[in-house]
Each structure stands twice: as C-alpha cells, then as structure tokens.
Amino acid sequence: MSERDVMEFDVVVVGGGPAGLAAAIQLKQRVERHNAEVERSGRGQTLNPEICLIEKAAELGAHSISGAVMDPKGLDALLPGWRELEPKPPLEAEVHEDYALWLTEGRGFKFPITPPPLRNHGNYVVSLNRLVQWLGRIAEQKGIQVFPGFPGAVLQRDGQRVTGVQLADAGVDKHGQPKGNFQAGGILAAKLVVLAEGSRGSLTKQLVADLGLQGKNPQVYGVGAKEVWEVPAGQCPPGLVVHTMGYPLDSHTFGGGWVYGMGPSEGGKNLVSVGLVVGLDYRDPTMDVHRQLQRMKLHPRIAPFLRGGKLLRYGAKSLPEGGLYSMPRLYGDGFLIVGDSGGFMNSMRLKGIHLALRSGMLAADTAFDCLLAGDTSAAKTAAYAAMVEKDWAHEELWQCRNFHQGFHKGRLAGLINAGFAQLFGGKGTLWRDGLESQAGHTYMQKLGAYFGGRGKPKLEKLPEDGTLTFDKLTSVYASGTLHEEDQPCHLVVTQPDLCSTRCVEEFGNPCQHFCPAAVYEMEEQAGTKHGVALKINASNCVHCKTCDIMDPYQVINWVTPEGGGGPNYTGL
Ligand SMILES: Cc1cc2nc3c(=O)[nH]c(=O)nc-3n(C[C@H](O)[C@H](O)[C@H](O)COP(=O)(O)OP(=O)(O)OC[C@H]3O[C@@H](n4cnc5c(N)ncnc54)[C@H](O)[C@@H]3O)c2cc1C
C-alpha cells in the first residue's frame, strides 16, 4: 500500500448531518464575529482556522433520513432569521393539525387530547435530506471545505488524544487487493475532531469503547423504516401530523408509527411520509421493522391516507433512544461528540434534529475557545459538557430521562411512567430515577423462550401486492442504494461459524429479520451442521447499523464502505 497523504486542519468534522453542519457553521460564525471585533477595536488577533467536514455519502443529504417534524428551536439558535434566508429553507409544511391514534388490530381510537410530547403546532414537516442540502450550501458559502464521498475509516490517536482521521481507501477489491484505481485514504490531521456520525457512529463506537466513555447505561437504540408516497390531493393535507401507538407492535415492544402530510413538492406532487420506529430492545427474534411497517399500512386507519397513491422512496435508519443516562462522555483530548453520536435524541417526542443542531453549536463554541487559547486538551474541551448541562437541550433531555427505561416493564407501565413525568415536570417516575438498562440485544429471547415448544412459526403471508405493501427487495430498490460490488465486505462478521451453528438453533438467524434491507440471507450449503450458511448482500446495505446493534452475539461490525456508496435518500 502506498504512503498516505497528510493534510493539516484545525478542526475536522466527521459527518454532514444537522449536528456536523451546525458545528462547522457556528464555528465559522464565531470566527467571523471575533475577527470583526478585532478589526473594530484594534485589540487581539484575528483567527483563520482551517475547517473541513467529511461525509461518507456521495452528496450531502444522500444518507439523511428522518420523520420528520422539526422543532424550529435549533435553527432559531443557529441562524436567527433563517426563515428569510436565500435560498429559502426547504420547509414542506407548517403543522396545523395533530392527533394521536391508539391502534388495535382492526380499529383505531383517537386520543381525546393529544399527549403533550406529541403536540406539534409551530413545528415544521421537513425532508431531512433537503434540509441538510440547504445547510450544506450555507456551510460552503461560509468557506468551510466540505468533502462528500469521504468516509472517516480510522481515528488517528496518540494515547488518549485524537489527532485526526484516516479516510477510507478507494479501489480495493473484495479480496483486499488494490485495483488499478487504488487510492490510499489520506490522513486529515486535526487539532480537534468533532464526531458527528449520527446513530452508532463507527468511529465513535470504537472511541467510546477504547476510552471507556460510556455513561451510566449502555446506549439503547430504535430503528425506523420510512416511506414517502405521492397521493391524490386532499387525502393527507400538508401539515397534518398523526402519531400511532399499539398495533402492529405487541405490548413488550417499544415503538410507534406516524403519518405526516408533507405538502405539494416542486413537481406539484402531494407527498406523505409514513413510518414506524421499533425499539431495538425487543424480545421477538423474528421482529422485522420493514414487515411491521407493511402491516401498519394495511390497517384501516392508515390505508386511507395512501389509497390510490404510489410509493416513491424507502429508507431505514437507527436512532439513539436511551436518553440522558445513556450518553457517553462528550469530550476528551482533541475530540468532541455531537448529535445522535452523543445520544442527543428525545425519544418521547421522536425528535433529535433541533438537539443535534444545538449540540453542534455548543461544540463549536467550545472549539472556538479552544482555538483561541491554543489548547484542545480534555481540560479545555470539558467546557462543552458544562455548556450542555446549563442549556435548554439538557433541560429537555432531563424531562424524559427515564422515559425509555420505563417501557422495559411493558407498554402500560411505560405509558404510566411517561404520564407521571409529564404531570410532575420531569420530577416524577414510577421507579427510582436513573433505572438501569442493558444493551438492547440482550433482551432478545431465544426461540424456545419466546415461542415455547412451538418452535419458530411460519410468518403470516402479507399481500405484498406492489400497491400498498412491498417485499424487502422492492423497498431496497426504492432506497436508491448502490455500492461498488468489488470491494471488501463492510459488514465484518467476526465469527461466521456461529451463524450456521448456534444461531440457527438459538435465535433462528434473526439477522434475516432485523435487517430492513435484505442484506443477510441464510442459503443452503451442504456440509454445514444445519445445511445453511450466511450470505451477505452487502450492496443492499442502507447504513442503518441495526445489525451492529442488534446481533445477539455482537459479532457483526459495521465499518465504512468505499466512499459514495449507500442509499440515495432524495426527499426523505
Ligand atoms: C426514522 C427516524 C425518524 C425520525 N424522526 C424525527 C422527527 O420527526 N423529528 C426530529 O427532530 N428527529 C427525528 N429523528 C431523529 C433525527 O433524524 C436525528 O436525531 C438527527 O438526524 C441527528 O442528526 P446527526 O447530525 O447527529 O446525525 P445524522 O443525521 O445521522 O447525520 C450523520 C451523518 O454522518 C455521516 N457519517 C456517519 N459516519 C461517517 C463517517 N465515518 N465518515 C463520514 N461520514 C459519516 C452520515 O452519512 C450522515 O450523513 C428521526 C430519526 C429516524 C431514524
């Protein structure tokens, strides 16, 4: 392998989602304000830091997927007057009506009042893909060097200190040999690295493990599957927000669904977002979020929103749901952790965009002070955690700090616990504050325990008629996912023998179910204990990270594939 080029930066941001872009934009804004003040007063020194942001997707926003109803609080803080900026922010619709539905198998009941966490008046329905593209343009206008198509593959470290990021190699074949177009990933050396990789970041995961940064509880995740539909006008008005609880999930599975009226898009299409989030701490080894979403769409209270329409896009992604007690230490020598990578997600409201923006801003304020002082040691970066603690973002997360754990005792207990917290302004909880939880995969039950003597049941056949419900491969096609086929598999199974032996017997190969993109398949193979072996269709991978999180033996390691590969979430 050839020598790696080294480029020097002051700050490298890993990940071009809301958190990373907010960090880069705010740092530039702080520098601009500082320099203007130095010039006006003639006192102090101007700063001219080199800031770069890397993103693994071919274009900013291509890997961005969310519900999404956005609380404008984050943008209000980052870009005051943002609604008037040119080009105009890509808002789909302002929320004008919202309600919550309790679904049973055949019926749905509207809650007489919308639970406060699900009230959305004053918020906006957005496509995160388009919002991120818009933020990216602002970042570039401010002179930030944005490099899409460049995954951060390895963190450069000197002991506890993060000193930079090594980019992924390009042009390596599936046996690990360089091809004609081989390019060794360069090294971006940095005084400070801002980790903004979103949920279950591959670099962040390693760093948190190596330096023992995890908080009181392990992070607990959910996975959301989402579709965007074009429907006849008037069927789901722009700005209508519907949240669902209950069916299709059983009472031991955390999660819920949504239908959001996105409004007419540029081509005059009436778009609807429909999706379902399932907590990745479920018991059923056959749980499949894609399948559950298809079942939800067949429900008589959901199907009418989509009737006569057509599926445009599909996608899936994990999200951190553990709350305040599952956050890692957010700083260290030469690094800061922001957004979903740091666990800034309010799972009670299913909202993280505003918190990601805010955490990025606070990290930037810290980065600015560090650069001014010429000190990026943990003693200085610790100011970020202190700022977070005094901020509204922390106050919001504090209110729901026991929310997710409450559901480990069942849905009813979880809802009562959440009601208590609401009633007493976050002070109330059914159990003691800071209830412990375990990593989500440990809650999955073995076949015998879950299904009793019945064994793994045959799954009920869904219509999958290609009008309202779809099989996984059709959905993957709608995600626009593409990878270079001739590259090393980026889903590294460290003990493949387990898959065709113990996992067949104990869990029935749950990877076939929990992957929302049909990446994992058990194919017949003579000579193995059960006549099957694992086949990995890595090119289908939508980068949701569910396998890395939910594999019961924790032998799947998601690493970054070659730059530019992955889903293409236009409009999601
Ligand atoms: C299904 C679903 C529905 C949701 N609904 C809502 C909602 O309605 N409202 C709301 O406010 N929030 C919602 N959220 C949460 C919200 O989307 C997230 O909290 C928010 O996007 C987090 O922003 P982020 O910048 O931290 O991470 P992300 O948005 O995930 O961005 C991270 C970026 O980093 C890139 N990246 C990752 N690793 C690397 C690497 N090693 N090198 C280079 N690039 C890398 C990724 O490609 C990605 O572009 C939802 C989330 C999901 C999954």
The ligand as an SDF file (V2000), in Angstrom:
LIG
                    3D

 53 58  0  0  0  0  0  0  0  0999 V2000
  -36.8340    7.0570   11.2430 C   0  0  0  0  0  0  0  0  0  0  0  0
  -36.4620    8.2930   12.0040 C   0  0  0  0  0  0  0  0  0  0  0  0
  -37.4010    9.2630   12.2470 C   0  0  0  0  0  0  0  0  0  0  0  0
  -37.0510   10.4110   12.9290 C   0  0  0  0  0  0  0  0  0  0  0  0
  -37.9820   11.4090   13.0970 N   0  0  0  0  0  0  0  0  0  0  0  0
  -37.6100   12.5850   13.6060 C   0  0  0  0  0  0  0  0  0  0  0  0
  -38.5100   13.6820   13.6150 C   0  0  0  0  0  0  0  0  0  0  0  0
  -39.6610   13.5840   13.1830 O   0  0  0  0  0  0  0  0  0  0  0  0
  -38.0590   14.8580   14.1330 N   0  0  0  0  0  0  0  0  0  0  0  0
  -36.7940   15.0160   14.6160 C   0  0  0  0  0  0  0  0  0  0  0  0
  -36.4380   16.1120   15.0590 O   0  0  0  0  0  0  0  0  0  0  0  0
  -35.9290   13.9820   14.6210 N   0  0  0  0  0  0  0  0  0  0  0  0
  -36.2950   12.7830   14.1250 C   0  0  0  0  0  0  0  0  0  0  0  0
  -35.3980   11.7600   14.0710 N   0  0  0  0  0  0  0  0  0  0  0  0
  -34.0660   11.9290   14.6640 C   0  0  0  0  0  0  0  0  0  0  0  0
  -33.1590   12.8100   13.8090 C   0  0  0  0  0  0  0  0  0  0  0  0
  -33.2350   12.4280   12.4470 O   0  0  0  0  0  0  0  0  0  0  0  0
  -31.7370   12.7050   14.3140 C   0  0  0  0  0  0  0  0  0  0  0  0
  -31.7170   12.9780   15.6970 O   0  0  0  0  0  0  0  0  0  0  0  0
  -30.7990   13.6690   13.5920 C   0  0  0  0  0  0  0  0  0  0  0  0
  -30.8040   13.4150   12.2160 O   0  0  0  0  0  0  0  0  0  0  0  0
  -29.3940   13.5420   14.1580 C   0  0  0  0  0  0  0  0  0  0  0  0
  -28.5170   14.3530   13.4210 O   0  0  0  0  0  0  0  0  0  0  0  0
  -26.9540   13.9990   13.3700 P   0  0  0  0  0  0  0  0  0  0  0  0
  -26.3320   15.0450   12.5390 O   0  0  0  0  0  0  0  0  0  0  0  0
  -26.4700   13.7550   14.7240 O   0  0  0  0  0  0  0  0  0  0  0  0
  -26.8950   12.5910   12.6280 O   0  0  0  0  0  0  0  0  0  0  0  0
  -27.3130   12.1760   11.1580 P   0  0  0  0  0  0  0  0  0  0  0  0
  -28.4790   12.9540   10.7010 O   0  0  0  0  0  0  0  0  0  0  0  0
  -27.4330   10.7000   11.2000 O   0  0  0  0  0  0  0  0  0  0  0  0
  -26.0560   12.5680   10.2720 O   0  0  0  0  0  0  0  0  0  0  0  0
  -24.8360   11.8860   10.3910 C   0  0  0  0  0  0  0  0  0  0  0  0
  -24.0780   11.9960    9.0820 C   0  0  0  0  0  0  0  0  0  0  0  0
  -22.7580   11.4800    9.2580 O   0  0  0  0  0  0  0  0  0  0  0  0
  -22.4010   10.6700    8.1490 C   0  0  0  0  0  0  0  0  0  0  0  0
  -21.3970    9.7200    8.6230 N   0  0  0  0  0  0  0  0  0  0  0  0
  -21.5430    8.7290    9.5210 C   0  0  0  0  0  0  0  0  0  0  0  0
  -20.3720    8.1170    9.7490 N   0  0  0  0  0  0  0  0  0  0  0  0
  -19.4500    8.7230    8.9760 C   0  0  0  0  0  0  0  0  0  0  0  0
  -18.0560    8.5270    8.7850 C   0  0  0  0  0  0  0  0  0  0  0  0
  -17.3840    7.6190    9.4780 N   0  0  0  0  0  0  0  0  0  0  0  0
  -17.4190    9.3200    7.8850 N   0  0  0  0  0  0  0  0  0  0  0  0
  -18.1010   10.2750    7.1860 C   0  0  0  0  0  0  0  0  0  0  0  0
  -19.4320   10.4970    7.3390 N   0  0  0  0  0  0  0  0  0  0  0  0
  -20.0880    9.7370    8.2360 C   0  0  0  0  0  0  0  0  0  0  0  0
  -23.7260   10.0180    7.7560 C   0  0  0  0  0  0  0  0  0  0  0  0
  -23.6850    9.5650    6.4150 O   0  0  0  0  0  0  0  0  0  0  0  0
  -24.7080   11.1690    7.9630 C   0  0  0  0  0  0  0  0  0  0  0  0
  -24.8450   11.9640    6.8190 O   0  0  0  0  0  0  0  0  0  0  0  0
  -35.7260   10.5810   13.4030 C   0  0  0  0  0  0  0  0  0  0  0  0
  -34.7630    9.6030   13.1450 C   0  0  0  0  0  0  0  0  0  0  0  0
  -35.1230    8.4720   12.4460 C   0  0  0  0  0  0  0  0  0  0  0  0
  -34.0670    7.4440   12.1360 C   0  0  0  0  0  0  0  0  0  0  0  0
  1  2  1  0
  2  3  1  0
  2 52  2  0
  3  4  2  0
  4  5  1  0
  4 50  1  0
  5  6  2  0
  6  7  1  0
  6 13  1  0
  7  8  2  0
  7  9  1  0
  9 10  1  0
 10 11  2  0
 10 12  1  0
 12 13  2  0
 13 14  1  0
 14 15  1  0
 14 50  1  0
 15 16  1  0
 16 17  1  0
 16 18  1  0
 18 19  1  0
 18 20  1  0
 20 21  1  0
 20 22  1  0
 22 23  1  0
 23 24  1  0
 24 25  2  0
 24 26  1  0
 24 27  1  0
 27 28  1  0
 28 29  2  0
 28 30  1  0
 28 31  1  0
 31 32  1  0
 32 33  1  0
 33 34  1  0
 33 48  1  0
 34 35  1  0
 35 36  1  0
 35 46  1  0
 36 37  1  0
 36 45  1  0
 37 38  2  0
 38 39  1  0
 39 40  1  0
 39 45  2  0
 40 41  1  0
 40 42  2  0
 42 43  1  0
 43 44  2  0
 44 45  1  0
 46 47  1  0
 46 48  1  0
 48 49  1  0
 50 51  2  0
 51 52  1  0
 52 53  1  0
M  END
$$$$
